[in-house]
Amino acid sequence: MSALAPIRVAAVVLLRERCVLMVTARARDVLYLPGGKIDPGETSAAALVRECREEIAVALDQPSIRSLFTVTVQAHGEPEGRMVEMELFAATTPDEPTASAEVDSVHWVTSADAHRCPPAGVETLARLRALSLID
């Protein structure tokens, strides 16, 4: 059996007052970072900009976009061994994030909310806390 190809994702880290923006969708309580799959031929930064517009109705400040780190963990809700490679980008926006097409609500969270996250979110919150970016 061949290994399952990883799911490549770009996600944004928007920070405010030592909290990070996360969203919920599909009437579920699971928190995740705004972002999504990188389409074939698309750069991770281009996917990030597109997904932020679609999910939280913001235009990212292009010069502010910078790669932070990549989290590689078991993909939530996928067969065992299917990994997600989530590249996290710091960015800023002049816009106020609001729930859009695929998102029910937006939340400013800290590492105390990790119990509501799938594995990639748990790892991301731990790393952001270790970098002293969130509480």
Residue pairs with C-beta under 8 A, 6 or more apart in sequence:
3 81
4 78
4 79
4 81
4 82
4 83
6 72
6 75
6 82
6 83
6 84
6 85
7 37
7 75
7 78
7 82
7 83
7 84
7 85
8 37
8 38
8 44
8 85
8 87
9 35
9 36
9 37
9 38
9 47
9 84
9 85
9 86
9 87
9 120
10 35
10 36
10 38
10 44
10 45
10 47
10 48
10 51
10 86
10 87
10 89
11 32
11 33
11 34
11 35
11 36
11 48
11 51
11 86
11 87
11 88
11 89
11 124
12 21
12 33
12 34
12 35
12 48
12 51
12 52
12 60
12 88
12 89
12 90
12 91
13 20
13 33
13 68
13 88
13 89
13 90
13 91
13 124
13 128
13 133
14 20
14 21
14 34
14 58
14 91
14 92
14 93
14 97
15 21
15 90
15 133
15 134
16 108
17 108
18 110
18 133
18 134
18 135
19 108
19 109
19 110
19 134
19 135
20 33
20 108
20 109
20 110
20 125
20 128
20 133
20 134
21 33
21 34
21 56
21 97
21 106
21 107
21 108
21 109
22 31
22 32
22 33
22 34
22 106
22 107
22 108
22 109
22 113
22 117
22 121
23 31
23 32
23 33
23 34
23 55
23 56
23 99
23 103
23 104
23 105
23 106
23 107
24 30
24 31
24 32
24 103
24 104
24 105
24 107
25 32
25 102
25 103
25 104
26 104
27 104
29 116
30 76
30 116
30 117
30 118
31 107
31 109
31 113
31 116
31 117
31 121
32 117
32 118
32 120
32 121
33 86
33 88
33 120
33 121
33 124
34 51
34 52
34 55
34 56
34 97
34 103
35 47
35 48
35 51
35 52
35 55
35 86
36 47
36 50
36 51
36 54
36 55
37 47
38 44
38 47
39 47
42 50
44 67
44 87
44 89
45 65
45 89
48 60
48 65
48 89
48 91
49 59
49 60
49 62
49 65
52 58
52 59
52 60
52 91
52 93
53 59
53 100
54 100
54 101
54 102
55 100
55 101
55 102
55 103
56 97
56 98
56 99
56 100
56 103
56 106
57 95
57 97
57 98
57 99
57 100
58 93
58 95
58 96
58 97
59 93
59 94
59 95
60 91
60 92
60 93
61 91
61 92
61 93
61 94
64 90
64 91
64 92
65 89
65 90
65 91
66 89
66 90
66 91
67 87
67 88
67 89
68 88
68 89
68 90
69 87
69 88
69 127
70 85
70 86
70 87
70 88
71 84
71 85
71 86
71 88
71 120
71 123
71 124
71 127
72 83
72 84
72 85
72 86
73 83
73 84
73 119
73 120
73 123
74 80
74 81
74 82
74 83
74 84
74 119
75 82
75 83
75 84
75 120
76 84
76 118
76 119
76 120
77 118
78 84
84 120
86 120
86 124
88 124
97 106
98 106
99 105
99 106
107 113
109 116
109 125
109 134
110 125
110 129
110 134
110 135
111 125
111 126
111 128
111 129
111 134
111 135
112 135
113 125
114 121
114 122
114 125
114 126
117 124
117 125
125 134
128 134
129 135
